[in-house]
Amino acid sequence: MTDLPKCPKCNEDYTYQDRELFVCPSCAHEWSASESTTNEPQVPIDDTQVRDSNGNILQSGDTVVVIKDLKVKGTSLVVKGGTKVKNIRLVDGDHDIDCKIKGIGDMQLKSEFVKKA
């Protein structure tokens, strides 16, 4: 059995080597062999922070822009890409943004479909 390093992101043992990269099938993290031999401490990403599609940290009260057309479940309404949403509120859950959109009303959005304005 080969001695492959643990995943630096999720610390699982299931890594495999794909050419010059190591790959973790659990979290889909990829890193090079030179990165795995360095003894630098990995800076963990705080999972409690909500980030937009570009990786910017969002806070309650921010203004965001929807990046693609989103169908509103149960209706024929569509939130168009480019719609500006002001004064968002961050909540726990899969849809982590609570907001009001003009012409539609109260909505919950996923942070992966918005970018900070």
Secondary structure as GFF3:
##gff-version 3
##sequence-region A 1 117
A	DSSP	beta_strand	16	18	.	.	.	ID=ss1
A	DSSP	beta_strand	21	23	.	.	.	ID=ss2
A	DSSP	beta_strand	30	32	.	.	.	ID=ss3
A	DSSP	alpha_helix	33	37	.	.	.	ID=ss4
A	DSSP	beta_strand	64	66	.	.	.	ID=ss5
A	DSSP	beta_strand	70	71	.	.	.	ID=ss6
A	DSSP	beta_strand	78	79	.	.	.	ID=ss7
A	DSSP	beta_strand	84	85	.	.	.	ID=ss8
A	DSSP	beta_strand	89	90	.	.	.	ID=ss9
A	DSSP	beta_strand	97	101	.	.	.	ID=ss10
A	DSSP	beta_strand	105	109	.	.	.	ID=ss11
A	DSSP	three_ten_helix	111	113	.	.	.	ID=ss12
A	DSSP	beta_strand	114	116	.	.	.	ID=ss13
###
